[in-house]
Amino acid sequence: MSAVGQVEIWLENFTEAEGTAPGRSLPWLRKLREDAFARFCEVGFPTTKDEDWRFTNVTAIARTQFRAAGASKVAKTEVAQRIVEGVAAQLVFVNGRYAAELSQVKGLPKGVTVASLQEQTEKAPETLEKHLGQYADAQRDAFVALNTAFLVDGAYVHVARGVVVDAPIALLYLTTEEDRPAVTHPRNLIVAEAESQVAVVEDYVSVGGESVTLSNAVTELVAGENAHVQHYLIEREHLKAFNVSTLRIQQGRSANVASHSVLLGGGLVRNNVHPVLAGEGGECLINGLFLGTGRQHLDNYMHVEHASPHCGSRQFYNGILDGQAHGVFHGRIVVHKAAQKTDAKQTNRNLLLSDDAQIDTKPQLEIYADDVKCTHGATIGQIEESALFYLRSRGLSEAEARKLLLMAFAEECVDRMHSSAAREHVVRLIRAHLLFMESAAEPATGEVEERVMEEVG
């Protein structure tokens, strides 16, 4: 399909969506959408000639004639199998739309607002204008531009100054089977004011059959002075799903933010994490794990900006790849001239379980300050035969020994997760997924879910 043809299809979608979009009477929001769509029309989808997309070809997305996902119902039993236990609130979205009947938002501490973005747009748009669309850069990223143009629904989380939310707030995005390629554009805004504490879990799951879908999600996270925020992204959609997610973090003075990503499913997945340490003394942890098999393509792009002095950042990403899976880690640290006394570290470790698995890793530093401490490194290897032999000599089967070693490798990332509820949820998913990676080249989502239930049971 030609570039013109691609734009025409999205123009039809945009014209249709614009007439019913929430907040269409708000000049600032209407302009935000229109400017973003104009930018997308100008640049189109990225290609492998773009340095930031060098290792990931999105031609399959560009050529597919996506339409907005339709309304659908999901049984409460389907939700119950997939929730994070012990959360403060659970927002459920089906095909990108908020499902109030499946959600639970009662009992939150005073000073905490958790709502759908559409509801917030209609009831209190003034609470959004200051932050929505101010950080995620539609001019720089075509997928962000597309998400902003089709901005309809998602989650709004606001934590007032000094409020501590002890349990995580969970956002569950369910995508159902469609009779044609379907797209959703979840948009989340998380604002943690000064001296507040909160953890948010985004979980993307396919239910039903394996139709072609695209989830193009953007989350803007604002952490005020001395705020402590944990963000978790879990991607476990089926193997015909495309998933592009962007997390844009804006950190104030002495804010401490941790981003944890766990990629398990999806045929083609792109995970963008872009923190800007805008206030002096900020700390940022970017921690992730990706497990691929079959012909999965899992791309992790990290862009860390140190814009103020005396800030620290740490990146730790581990990958496990089997079959013909292709993994990417592109970690970029930019230290601006004003960011003296920066302390930044970047580490990527990968295990390849088959001869056909592939990893492209590109640690990158851009330093414009002269008083910094920055390091980066990457390793690619296989399961150590000596460790495998040792475990087998202690009576374990080869499959049990391999699973134990792989779980230990995965838990390097899990151990950095401070929310016990989120951590336990992630551990169950990883154990189930590793079990299936050992027994099949291309796991089906339903079978993976069955393994999850076995682990839980």
NUPAKOL-995928 format. One record per residue (C-alpha): x, y, z; residue in three letters. Coordinates in steps of 0.25 Angstrom, whole numbers, always signed. Last residue first. Layout:
% NUPAKOL-995928
<<X Y Z> 'ALA'>
...
***
This chain:
% NUPAKOL-995928
<<-14 -92 +168> 'GLY'>
<<-7 -79 +164> 'VAL'>
<<+3 -87 +156> 'GLU'>
<<-8 -96 +149> 'GLU'>
<<-16 -83 +146> 'MET'>
<<-4 -77 +140> 'VAL'>
<<-2 -90 +132> 'ARG'>
<<-16 -89 +127> 'GLU'>
<<-13 -74 +123> 'GLU'>
<<-1 -79 +115> 'VAL'>
<<-10 -89 +108> 'GLU'>
<<-20 -78 +104> 'GLY'>
<<-9 -69 +99> 'THR'>
<<-4 -79 +89> 'ALA'>
<<+11 -82 +91> 'PRO'>
<<+20 -83 +79> 'GLU'>
<<+32 -91 +80> 'ALA'>
<<+26 -101 +90> 'ALA'>
<<+30 -108 +103> 'SER'>
<<+41 -100 +109> 'GLU'>
<<+35 -87 +105> 'MET'>
<<+22 -92 +112> 'PHE'>
<<+28 -94 +125> 'LEU'>
<<+35 -81 +124> 'LEU'>
<<+22 -74 +121> 'HIS'>
<<+15 -80 +134> 'ALA'>
<<+27 -76 +143> 'ARG'>
<<+27 -62 +137> 'ILE'>
<<+13 -60 +139> 'LEU'>
<<+13 -64 +153> 'ARG'>
<<+25 -56 +156> 'VAL'>
<<+18 -43 +150> 'VAL'>
<<+6 -44 +159> 'HIS'>
<<+15 -46 +172> 'GLU'>
<<+23 -34 +168> 'ARG'>
<<+11 -25 +166> 'ALA'>
<<+5 -29 +179> 'ALA'>
<<+19 -28 +186> 'SER'>
<<+21 -14 +181> 'SER'>
<<+36 -12 +181> 'HIS'>
<<+40 -18 +168> 'MET'>
<<+56 -19 +167> 'ARG'>
<<+55 -34 +171> 'ASP'>
<<+47 -36 +158> 'VAL'>
<<+59 -32 +149> 'CYS'>
<<+69 -41 +155> 'GLU'>
<<+57 -51 +156> 'GLU'>
<<+58 -54 +141> 'ALA'>
<<+72 -60 +142> 'PHE'>
<<+68 -68 +154> 'ALA'>
<<+55 -73 +146> 'MET'>
<<+64 -77 +134> 'LEU'>
<<+73 -85 +143> 'LEU'>
<<+61 -92 +150> 'LEU'>
<<+54 -95 +137> 'LYS'>
<<+67 -101 +131> 'ARG'>
<<+69 -110 +143> 'ALA'>
<<+54 -114 +143> 'GLU'>
<<+55 -117 +128> 'ALA'>
<<+69 -125 +129> 'GLU'>
<<+63 -133 +141> 'SER'>
<<+67 -130 +155> 'LEU'>
<<+75 -140 +163> 'GLY'>
<<+86 -132 +169> 'ARG'>
<<+95 -136 +157> 'SER'>
<<+85 -129 +148> 'ARG'>
<<+87 -116 +156> 'LEU'>
<<+102 -117 +154> 'TYR'>
<<+101 -120 +140> 'PHE'>
<<+92 -108 +137> 'LEU'>
<<+102 -99 +144> 'ALA'>
<<+114 -105 +136> 'SER'>
<<+106 -104 +123> 'GLU'>
<<+104 -89 +125> 'GLU'>
<<+91 -85 +119> 'ILE'>
<<+94 -76 +106> 'GLN'>
<<+101 -63 +104> 'GLY'>
<<+99 -48 +100> 'ILE'>
<<+105 -37 +109> 'THR'>
<<+103 -22 +109> 'ALA'>
<<+110 -10 +115> 'GLY'>
<<+108 +4 +119> 'HIS'>
<<+115 +14 +128> 'THR'>
<<+113 +29 +132> 'CYS'>
<<+120 +37 +143> 'LYS'>
<<+119 +52 +140> 'VAL'>
<<+126 +65 +141> 'ASP'>
<<+128 +70 +127> 'ASP'>
<<+114 +72 +122> 'ALA'>
<<+110 +69 +108> 'TYR'>
<<+109 +54 +108> 'ILE'>
<<+102 +46 +98> 'GLU'>
<<+103 +31 +102> 'LEU'>
<<+98 +19 +95> 'GLN'>
<<+95 +4 +98> 'PRO'>
<<+91 -3 +85> 'LYS'>
<<+87 -17 +86> 'THR'>
<<+81 -26 +74> 'ASP'>
<<+77 -40 +79> 'ILE'>
<<+74 -52 +70> 'GLN'>
<<+69 -66 +73> 'ALA'>
<<+72 -76 +62> 'ASP'>
<<+83 -84 +69> 'ASP'>
<<+73 -86 +81> 'SER'>
<<+73 -82 +96> 'LEU'>
<<+79 -68 +94> 'LEU'>
<<+81 -61 +108> 'LEU'>
<<+82 -46 +109> 'ASN'>
<<+88 -36 +118> 'ARG'>
<<+86 -21 +116> 'ASN'>
<<+93 -11 +126> 'THR'>
<<+92 +4 +127> 'GLN'>
<<+98 +13 +137> 'LYS'>
<<+96 +28 +140> 'ALA'>
<<+102 +37 +150> 'ASP'>
<<+100 +52 +147> 'THR'>
<<+109 +62 +154> 'LYS'>
<<+107 +73 +144> 'GLN'>
<<+93 +73 +137> 'ALA'>
<<+94 +87 +131> 'ALA'>
<<+101 +82 +118> 'LYS'>
<<+90 +72 +115> 'HIS'>
<<+93 +57 +118> 'VAL'>
<<+86 +48 +108> 'VAL'>
<<+85 +33 +111> 'ILE'>
<<+81 +24 +100> 'ARG'>
<<+77 +9 +102> 'GLY'>
<<+74 +1 +89> 'HIS'>
<<+70 -13 +93> 'PHE'>
<<+64 -21 +82> 'VAL'>
<<+60 -36 +82> 'GLY'>
<<+57 -45 +71> 'HIS'>
<<+50 -59 +73> 'ALA'>
<<+53 -70 +64> 'GLN'>
<<+52 -81 +74> 'GLY'>
<<+56 -76 +88> 'ASP'>
<<+60 -62 +94> 'LEU'>
<<+62 -58 +108> 'ILE'>
<<+64 -43 +111> 'GLY'>
<<+69 -35 +123> 'ASN'>
<<+69 -20 +124> 'TYR'>
<<+75 -12 +135> 'PHE'>
<<+75 +3 +133> 'GLN'>
<<+80 +12 +145> 'ARG'>
<<+78 +27 +146> 'SER'>
<<+84 +38 +156> 'GLY'>
<<+82 +53 +157> 'CYS'>
<<+92 +63 +163> 'HIS'>
<<+90 +73 +152> 'PRO'>
<<+78 +75 +143> 'SER'>
<<+74 +71 +129> 'ALA'>
<<+78 +57 +129> 'HIS'>
<<+70 +50 +118> 'GLU'>
<<+67 +35 +117> 'VAL'>
<<+63 +30 +104> 'HIS'>
<<+60 +15 +105> 'MET'>
<<+55 +7 +93> 'TYR'>
<<+51 -8 +96> 'ASN'>
<<+48 -16 +83> 'ASP'>
<<+41 -30 +84> 'LEU'>
<<+39 -37 +71> 'HIS'>
<<+32 -51 +72> 'GLN'>
<<+35 -62 +62> 'ARG'>
<<+34 -74 +72> 'GLY'>
<<+39 -70 +85> 'THR'>
<<+41 -57 +93> 'GLY'>
<<+43 -53 +108> 'LEU'>
<<+46 -38 +111> 'PHE'>
<<+50 -33 +125> 'LEU'>
<<+51 -19 +129> 'GLY'>
<<+56 -8 +139> 'ASN'>
<<+57 +6 +137> 'ILE'>
<<+61 +13 +150> 'LEU'>
<<+61 +28 +152> 'CYS'>
<<+66 +37 +163> 'GLU'>
<<+64 +52 +163> 'GLY'>
<<+74 +62 +171> 'GLY'>
<<+71 +74 +162> 'GLU'>
<<+58 +75 +154> 'GLY'>
<<+56 +71 +140> 'ALA'>
<<+60 +57 +140> 'LEU'>
<<+53 +54 +127> 'VAL'>
<<+49 +39 +125> 'PRO'>
<<+46 +33 +112> 'HIS'>
<<+42 +18 +112> 'VAL'>
<<+37 +12 +98> 'ASN'>
<<+33 -2 +97> 'ASN'>
<<+31 -7 +83> 'ARG'>
<<+24 -21 +81> 'VAL'>
<<+22 -29 +69> 'LEU'>
<<+16 -43 +70> 'GLY'>
<<+10 -40 +84> 'GLY'>
<<+13 -47 +97> 'GLY'>
<<+23 -47 +109> 'LEU'>
<<+28 -33 +111> 'LEU'>
<<+30 -29 +125> 'VAL'>
<<+34 -14 +128> 'SER'>
<<+37 -7 +141> 'HIS'>
<<+39 +8 +142> 'SER'>
<<+43 +13 +155> 'ALA'>
<<+42 +28 +159> 'VAL'>
<<+48 +36 +170> 'ASN'>
<<+46 +51 +170> 'ALA'>
<<+57 +60 +176> 'SER'>
<<+53 +72 +168> 'ARG'>
<<+42 +69 +158> 'GLY'>
<<+42 +57 +148> 'GLN'>
<<+34 +56 +135> 'GLN'>
<<+32 +42 +130> 'ILE'>
<<+28 +38 +116> 'ARG'>
<<+23 +24 +115> 'LEU'>
<<+21 +19 +100> 'THR'>
<<+14 +6 +96> 'SER'>
<<+14 +0 +83> 'VAL'>
<<+7 -14 +82> 'ASN'>
<<+4 -22 +70> 'PHE'>
<<-5 -34 +72> 'ALA'>
<<-4 -47 +64> 'LYS'>
<<+4 -54 +75> 'LEU'>
<<-6 -52 +86> 'HIS'>
<<-5 -41 +96> 'GLU'>
<<+3 -42 +109> 'ARG'>
<<+9 -28 +111> 'GLU'>
<<+12 -24 +126> 'ILE'>
<<+16 -9 +129> 'LEU'>
<<+18 -6 +143> 'TYR'>
<<+20 +9 +148> 'HIS'>
<<+26 +12 +162> 'GLN'>
<<+25 +26 +167> 'VAL'>
<<+32 +33 +179> 'HIS'>
<<+29 +48 +179> 'ALA'>
<<+40 +57 +185> 'ASN'>
<<+36 +69 +176> 'GLU'>
<<+25 +65 +166> 'GLY'>
<<+25 +52 +157> 'ALA'>
<<+17 +54 +144> 'VAL'>
<<+14 +41 +136> 'LEU'>
<<+9 +42 +122> 'GLU'>
<<+5 +29 +117> 'THR'>
<<+3 +26 +102> 'VAL'>
<<-3 +13 +96> 'ALA'>
<<-4 +8 +82> 'ASN'>
<<-11 -6 +83> 'SER'>
<<-12 -12 +69> 'LEU'>
<<-20 -24 +66> 'THR'>
<<-20 -36 +56> 'VAL'>
<<-30 -47 +61> 'SER'>
<<-25 -58 +71> 'GLU'>
<<-38 -62 +77> 'GLY'>
<<-44 -59 +91> 'GLY'>
<<-37 -50 +101> 'VAL'>
<<-24 -42 +98> 'SER'>
<<-17 -35 +110> 'VAL'>
<<-10 -22 +113> 'TYR'>
<<-6 -19 +128> 'ASP'>
<<-3 -5 +133> 'GLU'>
<<+1 -5 +147> 'VAL'>
<<+2 +8 +155> 'VAL'>
<<+9 +10 +168> 'ALA'>
<<+7 +22 +177> 'VAL'>
<<+14 +32 +187> 'GLN'>
<<+12 +46 +189> 'SER'>
<<+23 +57 +193> 'GLU'>
<<+19 +67 +182> 'ALA'>
<<+8 +63 +173> 'GLU'>
<<+7 +50 +166> 'ALA'>
<<+0 +52 +152> 'VAL'>
<<-3 +40 +144> 'ILE'>
<<-9 +42 +130> 'LEU'>
<<-13 +30 +121> 'ASN'>
<<-16 +29 +107> 'ARG'>
<<-21 +16 +101> 'PRO'>
<<-21 +16 +85> 'HIS'>
<<-28 +4 +80> 'THR'>
<<-28 -3 +66> 'VAL'>
<<-35 -14 +59> 'ALA'>
<<-32 -23 +48> 'PRO'>
<<-45 -29 +43> 'ARG'>
<<-55 -39 +49> 'ASP'>
<<-51 -35 +63> 'GLU'>
<<-46 -43 +75> 'GLU'>
<<-45 -36 +88> 'THR'>
<<-34 -27 +94> 'THR'>
<<-34 -25 +109> 'LEU'>
<<-27 -13 +116> 'TYR'>
<<-25 -15 +131> 'LEU'>
<<-21 -3 +139> 'LEU'>
<<-17 -6 +153> 'ALA'>
<<-15 +4 +164> 'ILE'>
<<-4 -2 +174> 'PRO'>
<<-6 -3 +189> 'ALA'>
<<-1 +7 +199> 'ASP'>
<<-6 +20 +193> 'VAL'>
<<+2 +31 +200> 'VAL'>
<<-3 +45 +200> 'VAL'>
<<+7 +57 +202> 'GLY'>
<<+1 +65 +191> 'ARG'>
<<-11 +60 +183> 'ALA'>
<<-10 +47 +175> 'VAL'>
<<-17 +48 +161> 'HIS'>
<<-19 +36 +152> 'VAL'>
<<-27 +37 +139> 'TYR'>
<<-28 +25 +131> 'ALA'>
<<-31 +23 +116> 'GLY'>
<<-41 +28 +106> 'ASP'>
<<-42 +37 +94> 'VAL'>
<<-29 +41 +88> 'LEU'>
<<-29 +38 +73> 'PHE'>
<<-20 +49 +69> 'ALA'>
<<-12 +47 +81> 'THR'>
<<-10 +33 +79> 'ASN'>
<<-6 +35 +64> 'LEU'>
<<+4 +46 +68> 'ALA'>
<<+10 +37 +79> 'VAL'>
<<+12 +26 +68> 'PHE'>
<<+18 +36 +59> 'ALA'>
<<+29 +41 +69> 'ASP'>
<<+36 +54 +69> 'ARG'>
<<+25 +64 +67> 'GLN'>
<<+15 +56 +75> 'ALA'>
<<+24 +58 +87> 'ASP'>
<<+19 +52 +100> 'ALA'>
<<+21 +63 +110> 'TYR'>
<<+10 +74 +109> 'GLN'>
<<-1 +65 +103> 'GLY'>
<<-9 +65 +115> 'LEU'>
<<-2 +72 +126> 'HIS'>
<<-8 +86 +129> 'LYS'>
<<-21 +83 +121> 'GLU'>
<<-25 +71 +129> 'LEU'>
<<-31 +77 +142> 'THR'>
<<-38 +88 +134> 'GLU'>
<<-46 +76 +127> 'PRO'>
<<-54 +73 +139> 'ALA'>
<<-67 +66 +136> 'LYS'>
<<-66 +62 +121> 'GLU'>
<<-51 +60 +120> 'THR'>
<<-50 +53 +133> 'GLN'>
<<-61 +43 +128> 'GLU'>
<<-53 +41 +116> 'GLN'>
<<-40 +39 +123> 'LEU'>
<<-46 +28 +132> 'SER'>
<<-45 +31 +147> 'ALA'>
<<-36 +30 +159> 'VAL'>
<<-35 +42 +168> 'THR'>
<<-27 +41 +181> 'VAL'>
<<-28 +52 +191> 'GLY'>
<<-35 +44 +201> 'LYS'>
<<-31 +30 +201> 'PRO'>
<<-38 +20 +191> 'LEU'>
<<-49 +12 +196> 'GLY'>
<<-56 +10 +183> 'LYS'>
<<-50 +9 +169> 'VAL'>
<<-54 -5 +165> 'GLN'>
<<-56 -8 +150> 'SER'>
<<-64 -18 +142> 'LEU'>
<<-77 -11 +142> 'GLU'>
<<-70 +2 +139> 'ALA'>
<<-64 -3 +126> 'ALA'>
<<-55 +8 +120> 'TYR'>
<<-53 +7 +105> 'ARG'>
<<-40 +3 +99> 'GLY'>
<<-45 -10 +93> 'ASN'>
<<-50 -14 +107> 'VAL'>
<<-44 -5 +118> 'PHE'>
<<-43 -9 +133> 'VAL'>
<<-40 +0 +144> 'LEU'>
<<-36 -7 +157> 'GLN'>
<<-33 +1 +170> 'ALA'>
<<-25 -1 +183> 'ALA'>
<<-20 -14 +178> 'VAL'>
<<-18 -27 +186> 'GLY'>
<<-18 -37 +174> 'GLU'>
<<-15 -33 +160> 'VAL'>
<<-26 -37 +151> 'ILE'>
<<-26 -47 +140> 'ARG'>
<<-35 -59 +144> 'GLN'>
<<-45 -49 +150> 'ALA'>
<<-46 -42 +137> 'VAL'>
<<-50 -54 +129> 'GLU'>
<<-60 -58 +140> 'THR'>
<<-66 -44 +139> 'LYS'>
<<-70 -47 +125> 'ALA'>
<<-65 -38 +114> 'VAL'>
<<-75 -29 +105> 'LYS'>
<<-70 -22 +92> 'SER'>
<<-71 -9 +86> 'ALA'>
<<-63 -8 +73> 'GLY'>
<<-49 -6 +71> 'ALA'>
<<-46 +6 +62> 'ALA'>
<<-42 +1 +48> 'ARG'>
<<-28 -4 +43> 'PHE'>
<<-25 -6 +28> 'GLN'>
<<-11 -13 +30> 'THR'>
<<+0 -7 +21> 'ARG'>
<<+6 +2 +32> 'ALA'>
<<+6 -9 +43> 'ILE'>
<<+13 -19 +34> 'ALA'>
<<+23 -9 +30> 'THR'>
<<+27 -7 +44> 'VAL'>
<<+41 -11 +42> 'ASN'>
<<+49 -11 +55> 'THR'>
<<+64 -11 +56> 'PHE'>
<<+67 +3 +51> 'ARG'>
<<+55 +9 +58> 'TRP'>
<<+62 +20 +66> 'ASP'>
<<+72 +22 +54> 'GLU'>
<<+61 +25 +44> 'ASP'>
<<+64 +17 +31> 'LYS'>
<<+57 +5 +37> 'THR'>
<<+44 +12 +35> 'THR'>
<<+35 +21 +43> 'PRO'>
<<+20 +22 +40> 'PHE'>
<<+16 +35 +33> 'GLY'>
<<+23 +48 +34> 'VAL'>
<<+14 +59 +29> 'GLU'>
<<+1 +51 +31> 'CYS'>
<<+5 +48 +45> 'PHE'>
<<+8 +63 +48> 'ARG'>
<<-5 +67 +43> 'ALA'>
<<-12 +57 +52> 'PHE'>
<<-4 +62 +64> 'ALA'>
<<-8 +77 +61> 'ASP'>
<<-23 +73 +59> 'GLU'>
<<-23 +65 +73> 'ARG'>
<<-16 +76 +81> 'LEU'>
<<-25 +87 +74> 'LYS'>
<<-38 +80 +78> 'ARG'>
<<-32 +78 +92> 'LEU'>
<<-29 +93 +93> 'TRP'>
<<-42 +98 +87> 'PRO'>
<<-51 +89 +96> 'LEU'>
<<-64 +86 +88> 'SER'>
<<-58 +72 +84> 'ARG'>
<<-56 +69 +98> 'GLY'>
<<-60 +54 +96> 'PRO'>
<<-59 +50 +82> 'ALA'>
<<-72 +47 +74> 'THR'>
<<-70 +55 +61> 'GLY'>
<<-54 +54 +62> 'GLU'>
<<-55 +39 +61> 'ALA'>
<<-61 +38 +47> 'GLU'>
<<-52 +49 +41> 'THR'>
<<-40 +42 +48> 'PHE'>
<<-43 +28 +43> 'ASN'>
<<-45 +33 +29> 'GLU'>
<<-32 +41 +30> 'LEU'>
<<-25 +28 +35> 'TRP'>
<<-30 +21 +22> 'ILE'>
<<-25 +32 +13> 'GLU'>
<<-12 +33 +20> 'VAL'>
<<-8 +19 +17> 'GLN'>
<<-13 +20 +3> 'GLY'>
<<-4 +32 +1> 'VAL'>
<<+8 +25 +7> 'ALA'>
<<+5 +14 -4> 'SER'>
<<+0 +0 +0> 'MET'>
***
